[in-house]
Every structure is written in C-alpha cells, then in structure tokens.
Amino acid sequence: MRHSPRSMAEAAVRSILDEPPIRRFEAKGDDRYWFNVPDIGVTLEIDRLRRDHHELVGELRVFCELPRARTIDGVLSVADFNLSSLRARLDRAKFLDERANTRGIDWIGLIEELCQRVFVADRTGQPAVDLRTVAEPDPEKSDLTVEGFALLRRHPTIMFGDGGACKSYLALHLAGRLAEQGMSVAFFDWELAAEDHRVRLERLFPDGMPRVMYARCERPLVAETDRLRSIVRDEGIEFCVYDSVALACDGPPEAAEVAGAYFRAVRQIGGGSLHLAHISKAEGGDKKPFGSAFWHNFARATWFIKTAESNSLDDRLVTLGCFCRKSNLGPIQAPLGFEVTFEKHATILRRTNPADNLDLAGQLSIRQKMVHILRHGSLTPEEIASEIGAELNTVKRESRRYKKIFTTLEGGRIALLERRRV
C-alpha cells in the first residue's frame, strides 16, 4: 500500500510529537529573536520589535521545511504581528496551519511560547552593571579623527551652517575618508538622490571611490527607524551621516519633543553619527543649530560651518571655516579651514588655517587669534591687542588664564610655550 507524501509527513510529525521536540530560543539583537524547533523543521523569527500604543509589535517571519508546505523560498509567512494580542495569536496560528498543509503541528503552542519568551527577554533588557567593573574605553577607539574632525564613534555630532555651506559635500568627504580607514559607513539622505551623491563621491575620490552605503529616505526619521536600523545591523554599519535634520523631523524643529523623538530614533539605529542642520537667521545663530535648544543639548558635539569671501579671484574656489561649538566628551576642538575647488572632473578639498582668512578670523576667540599671531614669534601685549583688535586688558587676562599655552618673557613680551598643543 502506497502512502501519499502528505500522510507520510503527518506520520512523521505525529511520531516526533510523541516526545517534546527540542526548542531553541536566541536573541539576535535588541529587536530581533529567533525560535527554532529543528525536529519539525520550523523556525519563527520576530524582527523590528517595537512598542506601539503600549503593545509589542514586530515582523514575524516563519520558515518551514515540511513537504507540502506552501512556502516561498522556504518562508511560510511574513507579516507584522501584535504579540500582545491573543486574537492575533489565534488568527496567525490558524493561517499557518492552513499554509503548512500538514496536520499535527501545535501552531498555537509554538506562537504562544515565542510570545512568552520574547516578553521575558524584552522586559529583562540589558541588566544593570557596576560602573567599577566596566572596562575603561580606549581613547584611540572612542574618537574618529578624520581631516582634523574628532567625530564620536558612539554618539551624535551635529554640523550646522547656512544653505550653500557645502555641508553635504564635506560630510560625504568625511564619510569617504572613514571608509578608507576601514570603517563601514552609510549616508542616509532626505535631500538629494543616490545618483547625485554617486557623482559627488566620484568627484571627491577620482582615483577610486570608497564604499559608502546609501539609503534614500522619504519619511520622518521616527518612521524610518526600523528600516535604517536593519540596514545598520545587516551591513555592519559603524558610522552614519544624516542629511538633513530639518527634513527628517516629525514636526517643527522648534519643538522640544521633536528633537527628543529624533535623538531617541538615532539611539535605536545605533553607531556614531553626523547630522547636518541649518542655522537661525536671528542673532547668535552661529552658536547653535536652528530650532529647539535641545538640538544643541542632545548632541554630544556641534560644529558651525561658515563660507567666507575667498582670498582668491578663482570663482571655482569656496573657502570654509569649521568651528567647534560644543564637545561633551573632550576639549573644544581647534578651528579648521578648507578650500573647496570645483574642477572640471574633480572636487578637491584642501586644509587651510581659518585665521588666514579675514572673514573667518572674526569667528575665532581672542585666545585663538593670539595663538595664530604668536606662531611667528613673541610680541608685547600692546602689539597683540593692536593686531587682533582686542582690549589690552583682555589680552593680558588671556595670557594669564591659559598658562599651558602662553608664557610671559622678560620685558613683558608674550610667547607660545614650545611643543604645546593648542
């Protein structure tokens, strides 16, 4: 007597279910869990786990190796799933039973066990730790130094400036340099398209484009979080560029709750990050990004980017000044300058000293101006004050305040301490 493949599969399932099959549950990340029953060839994977109106929701993917199962590339079903809903569990179990086309599998029990295990894991989360037992971070692995910028490996940095300040160009250049250092980087874009950035990348790196992953974004960041988090996880992304904050907001940038939601999404996506923002037209707009003060407060570092009148008559040349306005995890970084030359087949960025440009020099502090002119030799306080346009008492006060930078010679002349980093 011949038996049909279906009856043979059902007999196999019945024999297996006489004894409890082996079950394996494993966390694949903060938002992804894997539940496998190898004896019956079934695996349930919940991904993109999130809270939605206090209910736990994720994308449930079911793999099935049983004969006669109506699968697509081994997948029996994939769809969003509300783990908090009893009705959703019953409905999904019924659907899987029909798709599997094999009697004897307790789909309700499998889904129930998955939900319970995920709930326990989600509520447990990461355990508290004694800070004394946490390994001290390696400074060389905490910061990312590229083109003079000390970017943060685990925290957000904001680069803000007026429109046309070449922020996107500069950010793509930094991303490419990080990629050349061996990092996996991504560019998340709300403003242009992949073709535009591809052209820019080739112009910036005409001798060979580094690997920069790109994702075009159409919705606010809070709605793109799941997709971008999956890209970061699947591609092993270590650093991301977000261009730009204003278009990625889920509301007006002036609202504190909008800034808070944005940075919570960034934390969920993970990795170090550089965010491009604009400035306010009001007085003091060069001190903080446009919008709520929380953009400046929540970022761990901020940089103001300013375009300047060029010292050259070449219309292809743009001069940029980069000024660190905040640094929570280290000292304020020294100002940086770049000359961006748009040649026919390439865009060339060259480091310069912003103090050499009259327009950019106005952004420097008294201390920074003093450092610049004293590089050529000692001067009297009166000469320094006249040269930088500062009050004499201010110059004297700065020289006394920064004793690790300045020294007073015999006769009252002020000089830089030798071999001191400013």
Steps between C-alpha positions, in 0.01 A plus 500: 500500500647831394481803727468856374774753584247684715411192707870415542575855618211488745616163633849643549358797687291272724800284586707807579230655715479184715801656676541875556715631213815697566442875516766764455439866581769759431525879501654628177505861620292746701214477251533154349432150643526153350296195610588167335343153526743293290316168539208626292698741283328818624664831592321814618689828482370826643677810371468881526349467848344823628236640734192641329236648734637286785473180291801298388509476119750345262541338162441125530671281241429125504731252326375147434681196354202263501400340168175628355539830687410793278818703541678763293875444515448305821288773664151396604385849599634849573290784639477740793383332817357638826652283773275663762177392331349159578277528192805565282663183634196286424451648154865458405508139626194417287658660194830314549317170542332549164823605328701211649251251353604245766292383798638449847707818554398703806534843340313664786747355747803605294378858463402517866845383606667749267292787642570408860873465444518831312306677776741373763804599294355842415413582860833377631698707252861580576583440868635774723877497542742620764685788335817395678501178300451666160815492290659840450452615139802519276534868394634392162182299442255756642567785261529503123753754380452586135614819324549659842146419621477299820174318425342272759484125445194441719319835518341765276681807366317788331654705218294814438525796267318711245380364168778469245768444765602171335388301805385201294819503294715520812301226677530267199874572488533409869295182447727401213812560709358284779430227246859523382604443862313170492170604659159401368307823441156600373340818366130544583357768273180707508617768253650357181516162325747215467607615153591847632715365780659246271621784276625693803680197640682441174600867479631492856686172446593491129771239557254247641170537681488359856204285608222720638159340544210726402132507599247747362244604765153637429338496846598656835778322684263358763316320216826387335655364820422132443630503142819690582565287808479189284745652250745586778473150646508302175782703340704534819488881477720678757440865408206679334442840342147645522422770241315694622338558839226738384353258245542201733296664778151374582380851576642851541870507600411765759307244708692331781307174461599482131869523589454239772325255267769552235787417734317199646470366145870564439586304814285207386669495159840492668858589414677833485332767290535839336185708453472798264288794613435864416542822696262760631498844337469657845795645686723227638388254233860391453512362854233228483306308232163635391202399712461392859797540733482122547665444161812658646444339842442142384788489253830408663692734268402780261689675219409826327590516128545842340577599142733794457610748243791333328845654489515376140341636183420145388118458482539124531637535854289498818663564837349337809558554870404228750459605864433260787221642718460210741687188609360297790758222490820697458646848453365746247676421174714756319338677202548344158508652155448352153533625148258316270596520133244388244707390203358355179519134600582516870421682823812561709495576873816648647561582867570866582531715812179702554703773669659576162161612364376839624135394475553180701737653752207687651362167624814429702524564872755744643711205612494343152594830336787541744627151422494572128707819507743370765599207280738739329667615826443688825323836515419759764144506635450834326609358165270199541200717591559724200548206262185309597279797587454411867516690828844507664363372832329211318828394342678508836219306666506228231878462530469448877198270468651254250834432662532171311495694173664838565804611696623848591864571418731754653393847401133398501489348151254212452595180319365151439629219715709270284363165389159567655189393312240775485 
